[in-house]
Amino acid sequence: MAQILIVDDNQKIRRMLSRALCDYRIETAVSGKEALLKISSNQFHAVLLDVVLPDANDLELLKEIKKLQPFCHVIVMTGYASITLAVEAIKIGAYDFIEKPFTPSIIRNLIKKAIDESGI
């Protein structure tokens, strides 16, 4: 079973994503520091990453995740989307970029596609 890490400081979003992805093993993190600790000690197939966290600077956390787990599909989520940010995220290695708010079905489909492509 695929393992997914949800990184978001908003409890409502973490809960909604956890429920939407109940077919997978889910871990959550509320900060960049917590996310890096979990990434360092667990293998994740996908990460849902909010780029606006209290202790993380824009896409720096994405860079660190891709260094630690280069084959992990990272989906960047933000409520402050811009074309520049999206292009930069994809260049760094994000699998996809999604703007908040989104529906659970969009996330389910995106994670299913990422997991299918990874061959799990």
PDB file as gemmi writes it, atoms N, CA and C in Angstrom:
CRYST1    1.000    1.000    1.000  90.00  90.00  90.00 P 1                      
ATOM      1  N   MET A   1       0.846  -1.182   0.000  1.00  0.00           N  
ATOM      2  CA  MET A   1       0.000   0.000   0.000  1.00  0.00           C  
ATOM      3  C   MET A   1       0.888   1.241   0.000  1.00  0.00           C  
ATOM      4  N   ALA A   2       0.532   2.199  -0.822  1.00  0.00           N  
ATOM      5  CA  ALA A   2       1.321   3.426  -0.940  1.00  0.00           C  
ATOM      6  C   ALA A   2       1.228   4.261   0.333  1.00  0.00           C  
ATOM      7  N   GLN A   3       2.322   4.925   0.636  1.00  0.00           N  
ATOM      8  CA  GLN A   3       2.383   5.787   1.815  1.00  0.00           C  
ATOM      9  C   GLN A   3       2.466   7.242   1.359  1.00  0.00           C  
ATOM     10  N   ILE A   4       1.578   8.072   1.923  1.00  0.00           N  
ATOM     11  CA  ILE A   4       1.441   9.470   1.551  1.00  0.00           C  
ATOM     12  C   ILE A   4       1.742  10.339   2.765  1.00  0.00           C  
ATOM     13  N   LEU A   5       2.500  11.420   2.555  1.00  0.00           N  
ATOM     14  CA  LEU A   5       2.745  12.407   3.601  1.00  0.00           C  
ATOM     15  C   LEU A   5       1.994  13.684   3.237  1.00  0.00           C  
ATOM     16  N   ILE A   6       1.192  14.168   4.164  1.00  0.00           N  
ATOM     17  CA  ILE A   6       0.468  15.428   3.999  1.00  0.00           C  
ATOM     18  C   ILE A   6       1.154  16.464   4.880  1.00  0.00           C  
ATOM     19  N   VAL A   7       1.650  17.529   4.259  1.00  0.00           N  
ATOM     20  CA  VAL A   7       2.353  18.582   4.991  1.00  0.00           C  
ATOM     21  C   VAL A   7       1.548  19.871   4.847  1.00  0.00           C  
ATOM     22  N   ASP A   8       0.866  20.232   5.922  1.00  0.00           N  
ATOM     23  CA  ASP A   8       0.060  21.451   5.919  1.00  0.00           C  
ATOM     24  C   ASP A   8      -0.162  21.875   7.358  1.00  0.00           C  
ATOM     25  N   ASP A   9      -0.074  23.162   7.643  1.00  0.00           N  
ATOM     26  CA  ASP A   9      -0.272  23.628   9.007  1.00  0.00           C  
ATOM     27  C   ASP A   9      -1.744  23.855   9.346  1.00  0.00           C  
ATOM     28  N   ASN A  10      -2.626  23.686   8.364  1.00  0.00           N  
ATOM     29  CA  ASN A  10      -4.060  23.861   8.574  1.00  0.00           C  
ATOM     30  C   ASN A  10      -4.694  22.506   8.910  1.00  0.00           C  
ATOM     31  N   GLN A  11      -5.203  22.392  10.126  1.00  0.00           N  
ATOM     32  CA  GLN A  11      -5.760  21.118  10.596  1.00  0.00           C  
ATOM     33  C   GLN A  11      -6.951  20.662   9.750  1.00  0.00           C  
ATOM     34  N   LYS A  12      -7.803  21.584   9.329  1.00  0.00           N  
ATOM     35  CA  LYS A  12      -8.969  21.211   8.519  1.00  0.00           C  
ATOM     36  C   LYS A  12      -8.541  20.604   7.191  1.00  0.00           C  
ATOM     37  N   ILE A  13      -7.516  21.156   6.583  1.00  0.00           N  
ATOM     38  CA  ILE A  13      -7.032  20.621   5.309  1.00  0.00           C  
ATOM     39  C   ILE A  13      -6.401  19.247   5.519  1.00  0.00           C  
ATOM     40  N   ARG A  14      -5.613  19.092   6.588  1.00  0.00           N  
ATOM     41  CA  ARG A  14      -5.017  17.780   6.874  1.00  0.00           C  
ATOM     42  C   ARG A  14      -6.104  16.728   7.061  1.00  0.00           C  
ATOM     43  N   ARG A  15      -7.151  17.065   7.800  1.00  0.00           N  
ATOM     44  CA  ARG A  15      -8.250  16.122   8.031  1.00  0.00           C  
ATOM     45  C   ARG A  15      -8.974  15.777   6.733  1.00  0.00           C  
ATOM     46  N   MET A  16      -9.283  16.791   5.938  1.00  0.00           N  
ATOM     47  CA  MET A  16      -9.993  16.564   4.674  1.00  0.00           C  
ATOM     48  C   MET A  16      -9.168  15.674   3.755  1.00  0.00           C  
ATOM     49  N   LEU A  17      -7.873  15.952   3.652  1.00  0.00           N  
ATOM     50  CA  LEU A  17      -7.001  15.146   2.789  1.00  0.00           C  
ATOM     51  C   LEU A  17      -6.859  13.724   3.328  1.00  0.00           C  
ATOM     52  N   SER A  18      -6.742  13.581   4.622  1.00  0.00           N  
ATOM     53  CA  SER A  18      -6.640  12.241   5.219  1.00  0.00           C  
ATOM     54  C   SER A  18      -7.884  11.414   4.934  1.00  0.00           C  
ATOM     55  N   ARG A  19      -9.045  12.029   5.045  1.00  0.00           N  
ATOM     56  CA  ARG A  19     -10.292  11.314   4.735  1.00  0.00           C  
ATOM     57  C   ARG A  19     -10.384  10.987   3.246  1.00  0.00           C  
ATOM     58  N   ALA A  20     -10.006  11.943   2.401  1.00  0.00           N  
ATOM     59  CA  ALA A  20     -10.088  11.737   0.948  1.00  0.00           C  
ATOM     60  C   ALA A  20      -9.157  10.622   0.486  1.00  0.00           C  
ATOM     61  N   LEU A  21      -8.058  10.429   1.213  1.00  0.00           N  
ATOM     62  CA  LEU A  21      -7.042   9.451   0.815  1.00  0.00           C  
ATOM     63  C   LEU A  21      -7.009   8.249   1.756  1.00  0.00           C  
ATOM     64  N   CYS A  22      -8.168   7.881   2.283  1.00  0.00           N  
ATOM     65  CA  CYS A  22      -8.233   6.810   3.285  1.00  0.00           C  
ATOM     66  C   CYS A  22      -7.819   5.437   2.744  1.00  0.00           C  
ATOM     67  N   ASP A  23      -7.687   5.296   1.431  1.00  0.00           N  
ATOM     68  CA  ASP A  23      -7.236   4.025   0.851  1.00  0.00           C  
ATOM     69  C   ASP A  23      -5.718   3.850   0.924  1.00  0.00           C  
ATOM     70  N   TYR A  24      -5.013   4.852   1.416  1.00  0.00           N  
ATOM     71  CA  TYR A  24      -3.555   4.828   1.504  1.00  0.00           C  
ATOM     72  C   TYR A  24      -3.128   4.946   2.966  1.00  0.00           C  
ATOM     73  N   ARG A  25      -1.868   4.606   3.220  1.00  0.00           N  
ATOM     74  CA  ARG A  25      -1.301   4.875   4.546  1.00  0.00           C  
ATOM     75  C   ARG A  25      -0.937   6.357   4.580  1.00  0.00           C  
ATOM     76  N   ILE A  26      -1.433   7.052   5.572  1.00  0.00           N  
ATOM     77  CA  ILE A  26      -1.270   8.500   5.647  1.00  0.00           C  
ATOM     78  C   ILE A  26      -0.438   8.874   6.868  1.00  0.00           C  
ATOM     79  N   GLU A  27       0.519   9.749   6.645  1.00  0.00           N  
ATOM     80  CA  GLU A  27       1.251  10.426   7.717  1.00  0.00           C  
ATOM     81  C   GLU A  27       0.987  11.911   7.517  1.00  0.00           C  
ATOM     82  N   THR A  28       1.026  12.685   8.592  1.00  0.00           N  
ATOM     83  CA  THR A  28       0.853  14.123   8.464  1.00  0.00           C  
ATOM     84  C   THR A  28       1.981  14.854   9.177  1.00  0.00           C  
ATOM     85  N   ALA A  29       2.207  16.079   8.738  1.00  0.00           N  
ATOM     86  CA  ALA A  29       3.194  16.958   9.368  1.00  0.00           C  
ATOM     87  C   ALA A  29       2.639  18.371   9.331  1.00  0.00           C  
ATOM     88  N   VAL A  30       2.891  19.115  10.393  1.00  0.00           N  
ATOM     89  CA  VAL A  30       2.370  20.479  10.490  1.00  0.00           C  
ATOM     90  C   VAL A  30       3.427  21.537  10.193  1.00  0.00           C  
ATOM     91  N   SER A  31       4.671  21.094  10.005  1.00  0.00           N  
ATOM     92  CA  SER A  31       5.762  22.043   9.775  1.00  0.00           C  
ATOM     93  C   SER A  31       6.807  21.425   8.844  1.00  0.00           C  
ATOM     94  N   GLY A  32       7.665  22.277   8.339  1.00  0.00           N  
ATOM     95  CA  GLY A  32       8.755  21.792   7.509  1.00  0.00           C  
ATOM     96  C   GLY A  32       9.692  20.896   8.289  1.00  0.00           C  
ATOM     97  N   LYS A  33       9.971  21.272   9.519  1.00  0.00           N  
ATOM     98  CA  LYS A  33      10.873  20.478  10.362  1.00  0.00           C  
ATOM     99  C   LYS A  33      10.316  19.073  10.592  1.00  0.00           C  
ATOM    100  N   GLU A  34       9.041  18.999  10.926  1.00  0.00           N  
ATOM    101  CA  GLU A  34       8.407  17.695  11.149  1.00  0.00           C  
ATOM    102  C   GLU A  34       8.384  16.876   9.858  1.00  0.00           C  
ATOM    103  N   ALA A  35       8.116  17.538   8.738  1.00  0.00           N  
ATOM    104  CA  ALA A  35       8.094  16.843   7.446  1.00  0.00           C  
ATOM    105  C   ALA A  35       9.461  16.237   7.141  1.00  0.00           C  
ATOM    106  N   LEU A  36      10.527  16.999   7.352  1.00  0.00           N  
ATOM    107  CA  LEU A  36      11.868  16.488   7.065  1.00  0.00           C  
ATOM    108  C   LEU A  36      12.240  15.326   7.976  1.00  0.00           C  
ATOM    109  N   LEU A  37      11.807  15.371   9.228  1.00  0.00           N  
ATOM    110  CA  LEU A  37      12.056  14.240  10.136  1.00  0.00           C  
ATOM    111  C   LEU A  37      11.370  12.984   9.611  1.00  0.00           C  
ATOM    112  N   LYS A  38      10.141  13.120   9.164  1.00  0.00           N  
ATOM    113  CA  LYS A  38       9.406  11.958   8.654  1.00  0.00           C  
ATOM    114  C   LYS A  38       9.985  11.477   7.328  1.00  0.00           C  
ATOM    115  N   ILE A  39      10.374  12.389   6.463  1.00  0.00           N  
ATOM    116  CA  ILE A  39      10.963  12.031   5.165  1.00  0.00           C  
ATOM    117  C   ILE A  39      12.300  11.315   5.371  1.00  0.00           C  
ATOM    118  N   SER A  40      13.022  11.711   6.400  1.00  0.00           N  
ATOM    119  CA  SER A  40      14.332  11.109   6.682  1.00  0.00           C  
ATOM    120  C   SER A  40      14.224   9.684   7.209  1.00  0.00           C  
ATOM    121  N   SER A  41      13.075   9.344   7.798  1.00  0.00           N  
ATOM    122  CA  SER A  41      12.975   8.026   8.430  1.00  0.00           C  
ATOM    123  C   SER A  41      11.925   7.107   7.800  1.00  0.00           C  
ATOM    124  N   ASN A  42      11.204   7.576   6.798  1.00  0.00           N  
ATOM    125  CA  ASN A  42      10.169   6.771   6.136  1.00  0.00           C  
ATOM    126  C   ASN A  42      10.269   6.951   4.631  1.00  0.00           C  
ATOM    127  N   GLN A  43       9.839   5.938   3.909  1.00  0.00           N  
ATOM    128  CA  GLN A  43       9.784   6.029   2.442  1.00  0.00           C  
ATOM    129  C   GLN A  43       8.362   6.414   2.048  1.00  0.00           C  
ATOM    130  N   PHE A  44       8.219   7.519   1.340  1.00  0.00           N  
ATOM    131  CA  PHE A  44       6.908   7.970   0.891  1.00  0.00           C  
ATOM    132  C   PHE A  44       6.820   7.867  -0.619  1.00  0.00           C  
ATOM    133  N   HIS A  45       5.641   7.523  -1.091  1.00  0.00           N  
ATOM    134  CA  HIS A  45       5.397   7.444  -2.525  1.00  0.00           C  
ATOM    135  C   HIS A  45       4.939   8.783  -3.071  1.00  0.00           C  
ATOM    136  N   ALA A  46       4.274   9.562  -2.216  1.00  0.00           N  
ATOM    137  CA  ALA A  46       3.820  10.892  -2.612  1.00  0.00           C  
ATOM    138  C   ALA A  46       3.756  11.798  -1.388  1.00  0.00           C  
ATOM    139  N   VAL A  47       3.948  13.090  -1.643  1.00  0.00           N  
ATOM    140  CA  VAL A  47       3.828  14.107  -0.602  1.00  0.00           C  
ATOM    141  C   VAL A  47       2.910  15.200  -1.128  1.00  0.00           C  
ATOM    142  N   LEU A  48       1.947  15.584  -0.306  1.00  0.00           N  
ATOM    143  CA  LEU A  48       1.129  16.764  -0.583  1.00  0.00           C  
ATOM    144  C   LEU A  48       1.718  17.882   0.268  1.00  0.00           C  
ATOM    145  N   LEU A  49       2.288  18.879  -0.370  1.00  0.00           N  
ATOM    146  CA  LEU A  49       3.098  19.880   0.319  1.00  0.00           C  
ATOM    147  C   LEU A  49       2.524  21.276   0.170  1.00  0.00           C  
ATOM    148  N   ASP A  50       2.124  21.855   1.286  1.00  0.00           N  
ATOM    149  CA  ASP A  50       1.739  23.262   1.307  1.00  0.00           C  
ATOM    150  C   ASP A  50       3.041  24.069   1.334  1.00  0.00           C  
ATOM    151  N   VAL A  51       3.178  25.040   0.447  1.00  0.00           N  
ATOM    152  CA  VAL A  51       4.435  25.794   0.403  1.00  0.00           C  
ATOM    153  C   VAL A  51       4.450  26.988   1.344  1.00  0.00           C  
ATOM    154  N   VAL A  52       3.332  27.249   2.023  1.00  0.00           N  
ATOM    155  CA  VAL A  52       3.306  28.334   2.997  1.00  0.00           C  
ATOM    156  C   VAL A  52       3.175  27.713   4.385  1.00  0.00           C  
ATOM    157  N   LEU A  53       4.329  27.528   5.021  1.00  0.00           N  
ATOM    158  CA  LEU A  53       4.394  26.950   6.365  1.00  0.00           C  
ATOM    159  C   LEU A  53       5.123  27.928   7.272  1.00  0.00           C  
ATOM    160  N   PRO A  54       4.853  27.887   8.570  1.00  0.00           N  
ATOM    161  CA  PRO A  54       5.481  28.849   9.481  1.00  0.00           C  
ATOM    162  C   PRO A  54       7.015  28.772   9.502  1.00  0.00           C  
ATOM    163  N   ASP A  55       7.568  27.590   9.246  1.00  0.00           N  
ATOM    164  CA  ASP A  55       9.019  27.433   9.378  1.00  0.00           C  
ATOM    165  C   ASP A  55       9.709  27.048   8.066  1.00  0.00           C  
ATOM    166  N   ALA A  56       9.021  27.183   6.952  1.00  0.00           N  
ATOM    167  CA  ALA A  56       9.615  26.788   5.672  1.00  0.00           C  
ATOM    168  C   ALA A  56       9.484  27.943   4.683  1.00  0.00           C  
ATOM    169  N   ASN A  57      10.528  28.130   3.894  1.00  0.00           N  
ATOM    170  CA  ASN A  57      10.585  29.236   2.959  1.00  0.00           C  
ATOM    171  C   ASN A  57      10.220  28.772   1.553  1.00  0.00           C  
ATOM    172  N   ASP A  58       9.027  29.112   1.113  1.00  0.00           N  
ATOM    173  CA  ASP A  58       8.548  28.807  -0.233  1.00  0.00           C  
ATOM    174  C   ASP A  58       8.915  27.400  -0.676  1.00  0.00           C  
ATOM    175  N   LEU A  59       9.805  27.266  -1.645  1.00  0.00           N  
ATOM    176  CA  LEU A  59      10.087  25.967  -2.249  1.00  0.00           C  
ATOM    177  C   LEU A  59      11.349  25.289  -1.701  1.00  0.00           C  
ATOM    178  N   GLU A  60      11.925  25.843  -0.655  1.00  0.00           N  
ATOM    179  CA  GLU A  60      13.123  25.224  -0.062  1.00  0.00           C  
ATOM    180  C   GLU A  60      12.826  23.824   0.451  1.00  0.00           C  
ATOM    181  N   LEU A  61      11.664  23.642   1.049  1.00  0.00           N  
ATOM    182  CA  LEU A  61      11.295  22.325   1.572  1.00  0.00           C  
ATOM    183  C   LEU A  61      11.144  21.321   0.434  1.00  0.00           C  
ATOM    184  N   LEU A  62      10.583  21.746  -0.683  1.00  0.00           N  
ATOM    185  CA  LEU A  62      10.485  20.883  -1.869  1.00  0.00           C  
ATOM    186  C   LEU A  62      11.870  20.420  -2.303  1.00  0.00           C  
ATOM    187  N   LYS A  63      12.829  21.326  -2.326  1.00  0.00           N  
ATOM    188  CA  LYS A  63      14.207  20.969  -2.704  1.00  0.00           C  
ATOM    189  C   LYS A  63      14.772  19.909  -1.765  1.00  0.00           C  
ATOM    190  N   GLU A  64      14.548  20.090  -0.466  1.00  0.00           N  
ATOM    191  CA  GLU A  64      15.057  19.134   0.523  1.00  0.00           C  
ATOM    192  C   GLU A  64      14.391  17.764   0.364  1.00  0.00           C  
ATOM    193  N   ILE A  65      13.085  17.754   0.152  1.00  0.00           N  
ATOM    194  CA  ILE A  65      12.376  16.487  -0.027  1.00  0.00           C  
ATOM    195  C   ILE A  65      12.913  15.750  -1.246  1.00  0.00           C  
ATOM    196  N   LYS A  66      13.111  16.455  -2.351  1.00  0.00           N  
ATOM    197  CA  LYS A  66      13.603  15.827  -3.584  1.00  0.00           C  
ATOM    198  C   LYS A  66      15.038  15.328  -3.413  1.00  0.00           C  
ATOM    199  N   LYS A  67      15.836  15.985  -2.575  1.00  0.00           N  
ATOM    200  CA  LYS A  67      17.192  15.492  -2.287  1.00  0.00           C  
ATOM    201  C   LYS A  67      17.130  14.183  -1.514  1.00  0.00           C  
ATOM    202  N   LEU A  68      16.256  14.129  -0.514  1.00  0.00           N  
ATOM    203  CA  LEU A  68      16.159  12.947   0.349  1.00  0.00           C  
ATOM    204  C   LEU A  68      15.450  11.782  -0.335  1.00  0.00           C  
ATOM    205  N   GLN A  69      14.430  12.085  -1.137  1.00  0.00           N  
ATOM    206  CA  GLN A  69      13.655  11.033  -1.802  1.00  0.00           C  
ATOM    207  C   GLN A  69      13.368  11.471  -3.245  1.00  0.00           C  
ATOM    208  N   PRO A  70      14.349  11.337  -4.118  1.00  0.00           N  
ATOM    209  CA  PRO A  70      14.206  11.854  -5.484  1.00  0.00           C  
ATOM    210  C   PRO A  70      13.071  11.239  -6.292  1.00  0.00           C  
ATOM    211  N   PHE A  71      12.637  10.034  -5.950  1.00  0.00           N  
ATOM    212  CA  PHE A  71      11.578   9.386  -6.730  1.00  0.00           C  
ATOM    213  C   PHE A  71      10.185   9.580  -6.138  1.00  0.00           C  
ATOM    214  N   CYS A  72      10.105  10.297  -5.041  1.00  0.00           N  
ATOM    215  CA  CYS A  72       8.830  10.602  -4.416  1.00  0.00           C  
ATOM    216  C   CYS A  72       8.111  11.679  -5.238  1.00  0.00           C  
ATOM    217  N   HIS A  73       6.833  11.459  -5.508  1.00  0.00           N  
ATOM    218  CA  HIS A  73       6.033  12.451  -6.240  1.00  0.00           C  
ATOM    219  C   HIS A  73       5.536  13.501  -5.252  1.00  0.00           C  
ATOM    220  N   VAL A  74       5.976  14.748  -5.441  1.00  0.00           N  
ATOM    221  CA  VAL A  74       5.572  15.833  -4.558  1.00  0.00           C  
ATOM    222  C   VAL A  74       4.570  16.714  -5.293  1.00  0.00           C  
ATOM    223  N   ILE A  75       3.404  16.857  -4.698  1.00  0.00           N  
ATOM    224  CA  ILE A  75       2.364  17.717  -5.243  1.00  0.00           C  
ATOM    225  C   ILE A  75       2.316  18.966  -4.376  1.00  0.00           C  
ATOM    226  N   VAL A  76       2.619  20.088  -4.984  1.00  0.00           N  
ATOM    227  CA  VAL A  76       2.659  21.361  -4.273  1.00  0.00           C  
ATOM    228  C   VAL A  76       1.252  21.945  -4.224  1.00  0.00           C  
ATOM    229  N   MET A  77       0.858  22.373  -3.017  1.00  0.00           N  
ATOM    230  CA  MET A  77      -0.453  22.994  -2.814  1.00  0.00           C  
ATOM    231  C   MET A  77      -0.231  24.404  -2.271  1.00  0.00           C  
ATOM    232  N   THR A  78      -1.030  25.350  -2.748  1.00  0.00           N  
ATOM    233  CA  THR A  78      -0.944  26.692  -2.191  1.00  0.00           C  
ATOM    234  C   THR A  78      -2.213  27.474  -2.425  1.00  0.00           C  
ATOM    235  N   GLY A  79      -2.471  28.377  -1.519  1.00  0.00           N  
ATOM    236  CA  GLY A  79      -3.567  29.320  -1.681  1.00  0.00           C  
ATOM    237  C   GLY A  79      -3.084  30.611  -2.296  1.00  0.00           C  
ATOM    238  N   TYR A  80      -1.791  30.680  -2.581  1.00  0.00           N  
ATOM    239  CA  TYR A  80      -1.162  31.892  -3.119  1.00  0.00           C  
ATOM    240  C   TYR A  80      -0.454  31.572  -4.423  1.00  0.00           C  
ATOM    241  N   ALA A  81      -1.200  31.030  -5.356  1.00  0.00           N  
ATOM    242  CA  ALA A  81      -0.602  30.554  -6.599  1.00  0.00           C  
ATOM    243  C   ALA A  81      -0.221  31.697  -7.533  1.00  0.00           C  
ATOM    244  N   SER A  82       0.853  31.452  -8.260  1.00  0.00           N  
ATOM    245  CA  SER A  82       1.254  32.332  -9.352  1.00  0.00           C  
ATOM    246  C   SER A  82       1.916  31.456 -10.406  1.00  0.00           C  
ATOM    247  N   ILE A  83       1.934  31.928 -11.613  1.00  0.00           N  
ATOM    248  CA  ILE A  83       2.574  31.166 -12.688  1.00  0.00           C  
ATOM    249  C   ILE A  83       4.055  30.992 -12.388  1.00  0.00           C  
ATOM    250  N   THR A  84       4.681  32.029 -11.876  1.00  0.00           N  
ATOM    251  CA  THR A  84       6.113  31.959 -11.550  1.00  0.00           C  
ATOM    252  C   THR A  84       6.387  30.866 -10.518  1.00  0.00           C  
ATOM    253  N   LEU A  85       5.581  30.824  -9.465  1.00  0.00           N  
ATOM    254  CA  LEU A  85       5.756  29.809  -8.422  1.00  0.00           C  
ATOM    255  C   LEU A  85       5.530  28.413  -8.980  1.00  0.00           C  
ATOM    256  N   ALA A  86       4.500  28.259  -9.796  1.00  0.00           N  
ATOM    257  CA  ALA A  86       4.200  26.946 -10.385  1.00  0.00           C  
ATOM    258  C   ALA A  86       5.339  26.475 -11.277  1.00  0.00           C  
ATOM    259  N   VAL A  87       5.849  27.347 -12.119  1.00  0.00           N  
ATOM    260  CA  VAL A  87       6.955  26.975 -13.018  1.00  0.00           C  
ATOM    261  C   VAL A  87       8.193  26.610 -12.220  1.00  0.00           C  
ATOM    262  N   GLU A  88       8.493  27.393 -11.196  1.00  0.00           N  
ATOM    263  CA  GLU A  88       9.670  27.107 -10.363  1.00  0.00           C  
ATOM    264  C   GLU A  88       9.520  25.758  -9.652  1.00  0.00           C  
ATOM    265  N   ALA A  89       8.327  25.476  -9.137  1.00  0.00           N  
ATOM    266  CA  ALA A  89       8.080  24.199  -8.446  1.00  0.00           C  
ATOM    267  C   ALA A  89       8.298  23.029  -9.395  1.00  0.00           C  
ATOM    268  N   ILE A  90       7.783  23.123 -10.598  1.00  0.00           N  
ATOM    269  CA  ILE A  90       7.933  22.040 -11.576  1.00  0.00           C  
ATOM    270  C   ILE A  90       9.411  21.876 -11.953  1.00  0.00           C  
ATOM    271  N   LYS A  91      10.123  22.976 -12.103  1.00  0.00           N  
ATOM    272  CA  LYS A  91      11.558  22.900 -12.431  1.00  0.00           C  
ATOM    273  C   LYS A  91      12.340  22.198 -11.330  1.00  0.00           C  
ATOM    274  N   ILE A  92      11.960  22.445 -10.087  1.00  0.00           N  
ATOM    275  CA  ILE A  92      12.647  21.812  -8.952  1.00  0.00           C  
ATOM    276  C   ILE A  92      12.341  20.324  -8.887  1.00  0.00           C  
ATOM    277  N   GLY A  93      11.184  19.927  -9.409  1.00  0.00           N  
ATOM    278  CA  GLY A  93      10.864  18.503  -9.409  1.00  0.00           C  
ATOM    279  C   GLY A  93       9.489  18.156  -8.892  1.00  0.00           C  
ATOM    280  N   ALA A  94       8.632  19.154  -8.682  1.00  0.00           N  
ATOM    281  CA  ALA A  94       7.268  18.857  -8.241  1.00  0.00           C  
ATOM    282  C   ALA A  94       6.565  18.035  -9.312  1.00  0.00           C  
ATOM    283  N   TYR A  95       5.789  17.086  -8.876  1.00  0.00           N  
ATOM    284  CA  TYR A  95       4.998  16.267  -9.789  1.00  0.00           C  
ATOM    285  C   TYR A  95       3.859  17.091 -10.382  1.00  0.00           C  
ATOM    286  N   ASP A  96       3.255  17.918  -9.521  1.00  0.00           N  
ATOM    287  CA  ASP A  96       2.163  18.778  -9.969  1.00  0.00           C  
ATOM    288  C   ASP A  96       2.031  19.935  -8.996  1.00  0.00           C  
ATOM    289  N   PHE A  97       1.215  20.881  -9.378  1.00  0.00           N  
ATOM    290  CA  PHE A  97       1.003  22.111  -8.612  1.00  0.00           C  
ATOM    291  C   PHE A  97      -0.494  22.359  -8.594  1.00  0.00           C  
ATOM    292  N   ILE A  98      -1.067  22.502  -7.405  1.00  0.00           N  
ATOM    293  CA  ILE A  98      -2.520  22.672  -7.302  1.00  0.00           C  
ATOM    294  C   ILE A  98      -2.838  23.854  -6.406  1.00  0.00           C  
ATOM    295  N   GLU A  99      -3.820  24.622  -6.828  1.00  0.00           N  
ATOM    296  CA  GLU A  99      -4.221  25.805  -6.080  1.00  0.00           C  
ATOM    297  C   GLU A  99      -5.372  25.480  -5.134  1.00  0.00           C  
ATOM    298  N   LYS A 100      -5.274  25.975  -3.909  1.00  0.00           N  
ATOM    299  CA  LYS A 100      -6.358  25.850  -2.938  1.00  0.00           C  
ATOM    300  C   LYS A 100      -7.384  26.927  -3.259  1.00  0.00           C  
ATOM    301  N   PRO A 101      -8.648  26.686  -3.032  1.00  0.00           N  
ATOM    302  CA  PRO A 101      -9.259  25.448  -2.556  1.00  0.00           C  
ATOM    303  C   PRO A 101      -9.415  24.439  -3.690  1.00  0.00           C  
ATOM    304  N   PHE A 102      -9.476  23.183  -3.317  1.00  0.00           N  
ATOM    305  CA  PHE A 102      -9.672  22.101  -4.282  1.00  0.00           C  
ATOM    306  C   PHE A 102     -10.631  21.105  -3.673  1.00  0.00           C  
ATOM    307  N   THR A 103     -11.155  20.237  -4.503  1.00  0.00           N  
ATOM    308  CA  THR A 103     -12.100  19.227  -4.007  1.00  0.00           C  
ATOM    309  C   THR A 103     -11.348  17.937  -3.679  1.00  0.00           C  
ATOM    310  N   PRO A 104     -11.885  17.142  -2.774  1.00  0.00           N  
ATOM    311  CA  PRO A 104     -11.257  15.858  -2.461  1.00  0.00           C  
ATOM    312  C   PRO A 104     -11.078  14.974  -3.695  1.00  0.00           C  
ATOM    313  N   SER A 105     -12.039  15.008  -4.609  1.00  0.00           N  
ATOM    314  CA  SER A 105     -11.936  14.145  -5.795  1.00  0.00           C  
ATOM    315  C   SER A 105     -10.753  14.533  -6.675  1.00  0.00           C  
ATOM    316  N   ILE A 106     -10.436  15.812  -6.759  1.00  0.00           N  
ATOM    317  CA  ILE A 106      -9.263  16.244  -7.534  1.00  0.00           C  
ATOM    318  C   ILE A 106      -8.000  15.645  -6.929  1.00  0.00           C  
ATOM    319  N   ILE A 107      -7.892  15.701  -5.614  1.00  0.00           N  
ATOM    320  CA  ILE A 107      -6.710  15.153  -4.933  1.00  0.00           C  
ATOM    321  C   ILE A 107      -6.649  13.644  -5.091  1.00  0.00           C  
ATOM    322  N   ARG A 108      -7.780  12.964  -4.920  1.00  0.00           N  
ATOM    323  CA  ARG A 108      -7.792  11.502  -5.093  1.00  0.00           C  
ATOM    324  C   ARG A 108      -7.305  11.119  -6.492  1.00  0.00           C  
ATOM    325  N   ASN A 109      -7.808  11.796  -7.497  1.00  0.00           N  
ATOM    326  CA  ASN A 109      -7.402  11.490  -8.877  1.00  0.00           C  
ATOM    327  C   ASN A 109      -5.921  11.781  -9.105  1.00  0.00           C  
ATOM    328  N   LEU A 110      -5.447  12.883  -8.568  1.00  0.00           N  
ATOM    329  CA  LEU A 110      -4.044  13.251  -8.737  1.00  0.00           C  
ATOM    330  C   LEU A 110      -3.118  12.253  -8.037  1.00  0.00           C  
ATOM    331  N   ILE A 111      -3.465  11.858  -6.833  1.00  0.00           N  
ATOM    332  CA  ILE A 111      -2.645  10.877  -6.099  1.00  0.00           C  
ATOM    333  C   ILE A 111      -2.707   9.520  -6.806  1.00  0.00           C  
ATOM    334  N   LYS A 112      -3.878   9.108  -7.259  1.00  0.00           N  
ATOM    335  CA  LYS A 112      -3.989   7.838  -7.971  1.00  0.00           C  
ATOM    336  C   LYS A 112      -3.086   7.844  -9.218  1.00  0.00           C  
ATOM    337  N   LYS A 113      -3.109   8.922  -9.956  1.00  0.00           N  
ATOM    338  CA  LYS A 113      -2.267   9.039 -11.153  1.00  0.00           C  
ATOM    339  C   LYS A 113      -0.777   8.958 -10.777  1.00  0.00           C  
ATOM    340  N   ALA A 114      -0.388   9.674  -9.739  1.00  0.00           N  
ATOM    341  CA  ALA A 114       1.020   9.657  -9.303  1.00  0.00           C  
ATOM    342  C   ALA A 114       1.446   8.260  -8.860  1.00  0.00           C  
ATOM    343  N   ILE A 115       0.599   7.579  -8.091  1.00  0.00           N  
ATOM    344  CA  ILE A 115       0.916   6.243  -7.605  1.00  0.00           C  
ATOM    345  C   ILE A 115       0.963   5.265  -8.772  1.00  0.00           C  
ATOM    346  N   ASP A 116       0.001   5.364  -9.694  1.00  0.00           N  
ATOM    347  CA  ASP A 116       0.000   4.487 -10.887  1.00  0.00           C  
ATOM    348  C   ASP A 116       1.287   4.656 -11.686  1.00  0.00           C  
ATOM    349  N   GLU A 117       1.731   5.881 -11.853  1.00  0.00           N  
ATOM    350  CA  GLU A 117       2.962   6.137 -12.605  1.00  0.00           C  
ATOM    351  C   GLU A 117       4.204   5.621 -11.904  1.00  0.00           C  
ATOM    352  N   SER A 118       4.134   5.543 -10.567  1.00  0.00           N  
ATOM    353  CA  SER A 118       5.298   5.068  -9.831  1.00  0.00           C  
ATOM    354  C   SER A 118       5.409   3.532  -9.861  1.00  0.00           C  
ATOM    355  N   GLY A 119       4.349   2.862 -10.309  1.00  0.00           N  
ATOM    356  CA  GLY A 119       4.388   1.419 -10.465  1.00  0.00           C  
ATOM    357  C   GLY A 119       4.127   0.630  -9.203  1.00  0.00           C  
ATOM    358  N   ILE A 120       3.524   1.235  -8.214  1.00  0.00           N  
ATOM    359  CA  ILE A 120       3.234   0.538  -6.952  1.00  0.00           C  
ATOM    360  C   ILE A 120       2.009  -0.329  -7.113  1.00  0.00           C  
TER     361      ILE A 120                                                      
END                                                                             
